[in-house]
Amino acid sequence: MRPRTDTKIPVVVIFAPTACGKTALIEKTFGKGGLAVFKDRAEIISADSQSVYRGMNIGTAKPSAGEMEQIPYHLVNIADPSEQFGAGEFIEYADRACKDIYSRSKIPVLAGGTGFYIRNFLLGLPVTPASDPAIRESLKQRLESAGSQSLYAELAIADPVSAKRINPHDNYRILRALEVYYTCGRPLSSFALPSEPRKQYDFLTIILTRPREELFSRIDERVEKMFSEGLEEEVQSLVKKGYGADSPGMKAIGYSEFFIPGLNTAQIKERIKLDSRHYAKKQYTFMRGIPGAKTFSADDEEVIQSELKLFFRSAAKAE
């Protein structure tokens, strides 16, 4: 039976920070050896801002080839580290993937740890002024001549709220925030996010948690594993290909730390652990107050799978 075209697309959303156990849960549930009710009925859309980049495998804890054989993944290895890939691009690709997956009578499962992406996918992006080519070109020229620090300082005055949210080296978002400000005279931060889920989808939103100290311990173990698997060599390989500190992909945790002057390997490793812990706490803040979201311990597999069964059965009745 083909899906009806007049119904909402059912989408499972699973959020969890790195090392929480999300990938293992997905494989146990939706993989070839998973529960019969889910077998061949789901495909994964990665909601990890760095898994989109080719060649960045170890530091992003990207699904392995074996894991992707267990269940199809989307939004993995679709861009070079030199390319900018933000929330707008993510929503565009994810929307397309959801339609494609559902058209084949399967359920999209959007899963990852980038809370900013997931929140914007669930609620939609704020409605902001359209891009002004003349203003954008002028800002690009100033970026080239004056540098990102100058424009970031300008943004901190014009829109201090956005400046706090944006990495000082994220040229794309700095330019966009300034472009909005100079286009309409209003800071980007004044455009509020929608407060209700997007109407074209029927969401089951699951947030996985672990006690903080346990999560931090798992993060430390994950970082140790990354180094034993060859993270340092992977970064060196990417640098040889021409990617550096200014490449959008290389600004990720697990890569950017290698470009901090004066750090040896042991110090880089500890810095990655620290940055990963801080990022995990920050990611949860992006998911606060999501309408209808359900929070579970990552170890409550049976309870989570029961929720998923009810959702899948409801989706099947709607077809």
N, C-alpha and C positions, 0 to 999 in steps of 0.2 A: 504494500500500500504506500502510495506517495504521500508526503506531507501536504496538508491543506495550505493554500496560499493566503487564506484569510485569518489565520491564527497567529498568535505571538510565537516567536521562536523560543523554545525552552533552552536555557543556558545555565549550566552549573558553573559557579565561580568559587574557586578554592584559593584563599589567600593564606600564605604562611611565609615568614622570613626564612632566610637561608639556614640550613641545618635543622629545621624543625621536623623534618620527616615527611614532607609533602610528596616527594617523588616516590618514595617507598609505598606510601598509601595509594597513590595513583596506580602504580604497577600492580599492587595486590588486588585492587578493585577492578581496574579496567583492562589489565594486561591479558595475555593469552591464557594464563593460569588463574585468572580472576573469577569472580562469581558469575554464574551462568546468566543471571538476569541482565548483566552488563556486557556480556561477551559480544564483541563486534558491533556494539551499539554507540560507542563514543569515540571522539577524536579530541586531542588536546591542543589548545591554543596557548602557547607560552606567553605569560605575562611577566617576563623578565626583560628589563630594559637593555641588558647586555647580551642575552642569548641570540639576539638578532644578528650579531656580528660574526662573520666568518673568521676562523683561525683563533678565536678566543674561546677555548674549550675548557681548560682546566680551571682558570680563575673565575669562570662564571658558573661552575658546577653544571654545565650544560648536560642535557640527557645524552647518554652514550649511544653509540650505534645500536647496541643490543637493546637498550631501553626503547629506542625509536622503532625497533623491529617488533617489539611487544605491542605497541599502540602508535598510530600515526600522530605526529606533532606538526603544528603549524607555527609560523613566525620564528623559526630557528634557521640561522645561517642564510639570511636574506639580504644582508648589507655588508659592505666593507667597513673596517674600523675608521676610515677617513670620512664616512658619510654621517650626516646628522640624522638622528632618528628620535623623534620626540612623541609626546602624547597624541598629537594630531595624527601623525603617521600610524601610530599604534592603533588608534580607534578605527581609522580607515581600513587597515589590513584586517583587524579583528572582525569588523562588521562583515567584510567580504568573506572571511573564513567561516563565520557563523552561518551565513546564507548558503554557502557551498556545502558545508557539512550537513545541514538540515535538509537540503535538497536531495541528499542521498539517504534520507531516513535515519540519520544518526543524530546524536545529541552533542553539541559543542560543550566542552569542559574547558573553561578558561582558568588556568592555574599558574600561580607564580608569586613572587615576593615584592614586586614593584607596586606598592600601595597607591602611588600617584596615578599610575596607568589604570589600575583596577577601579579606583574611585571614579576616574573620569569616564571609563567605559560604562560603569553602572549608571552614573548620573548624567553624563554628557558634559561637554566643554562649555564654559561660559560663552555667551554671545558677545564677541568683541568686534571692533571695526575691521573691515576687510583690509588686506594688505595694500599699502600705498607704494607703488613701484618707485616713485621719485624719492620719497622719504627713506625707503629702505636702501636705495642705491647710495644716497648721501651718507647714511649711517655706515654702510659698508666701506665707503671711501675713508671716512673718519676712523673706522676701526683699523684699516690698513696703515694709515698715517700716524695715528695717535696711540694705537694699541688698546687692548681690552681693559686694562686697568683704568685708563682715562674714561672710557664709556661706562664702566661699572661704577666709578665714583660719581659720574653724572646721574646714573640711575638711582644711586643711593640717596641723592638729593630729591630727584623728581618723584620717585616711588620707593621709599625705604622699605615698605612691606614686601614688595616683590624682590628687592635686592637681597633681603634676608633669606628668601626662598631659593634664590638662584646661585649656583656655583660661580664664583668670580671668573672662572675660566670657560664658562658655558656661553660662548659667543652667540650662538643661535638664540638662546632665550633672552640674553641681554639686548640683542638687536630687536627682538620682537617686543619686549616690554617698552623700550624707548620708542619704537615705531608707533605703538598704540598711544603712548603719551603725546607724541608730537602730531599724531593724526587727529585726535579728538580733544586733547587737553585734559584727559582723565587718566589717572594711573591704572595700569592693568589690574592691580589688586582691588580696584573698586568694582570690577565686574564679577558678580557673585556666581558661584557654581549653582546649578540647579539643585533642588533639595529632594526631588523625587526620582525614582528609577525611570529609565527610558521606556517608553510605551511599547516599542516594537518587540520587547523581550519579556519572557517570564523567567525570572531569576530564582535560583536557589543559591544563596550566598553563604559560604562556610568559611569561618575564620579559625585557623588552627593555632593553639597556644601550647606553651610549655612553661613550667616555672622558670623564672629568669635565670637563676644560677645554672639550672640544667641546660637551658638554651645556650648560655654563654659557654659552658663546657663543651657542648656539641659543636659550637662555632670554632672554638680553639682546635678541636680534633679535626674539623673539616679543613682548616687552614694548614695544619700539619700534613694532612693527606695531600693537599694540593702541591705542597713543596716536594713531597716524596714522589709524586707523579710527574714532576718536571715543570712546575709553574715558572721557575726562573728561566729555564731553557725556552719555554713558550714565549715569554716576553722578549727574550733576546732574538728569537726568530721573527717576531713581529717588527721589532726595531730594524732588523736587517731588510725587511720588506719596505721600509720607509715610513712606518707609523711611529709617532712619537708622542710626547706629552700633550701636544695640541690636538691630536686626533680625537674626535668625539668618543670613539670606543675605548680609547686608552685612559680616559678619565674615570673609569670604573674602579671601584674598590677591588684590590687584588692586582691592579695594573698601575694605577697612578702612583702608588707608593714607591715603585721602582725608580721614579724620576725625582724623588726628593733628594736633594744634594746631601752628601755626607753620611748616608745610611749604609751600613753593611747588611749582609743577607739576614742575619739574626734580627737586626733592628727592623728591617722591612717586614719580616714575618710578624713580629710583635705589633707593628703599626697596623698591619692588615687585620689582625685579631681585634685590636682596639676599634678601628674604623668600622669593622663588621658588627661589633656589639652596638656601637652608637647608631648605626644604620638600622639595625633590627628594631631598636626602640622607636626610631623616627618613623619607620614604616607602619607600625601599629597606629600612630597618630593619624595617618592618612585614612585609616579604615574606621575611625570612630564615628558613630552615629549613622552608619549606613542603614537605611530603612530595610527591615526584614532580615538583616544578617544574623546568622546563628553561630555562636562561638562554642567550640569543642576542644577538649584536650586532644592533642595529636595521637594519643594512645587509645582513645575511645573509638577504635576502628569499627566495632559492631554497631555502635550508636550512629556513627556517621554513615555507614553503609545502609542502615535502616532508613535514614532520611533520604538517601539517594534512591533507594528502591521505590519509596512512595512517589518521589518526583518523576522517576522514569515511567512508572505505571500511569501516572497522571498525564504525562506527555504522550504516551501511547494511545490513551483514550481520546486525546484531542485530535489525533491524526484522522 
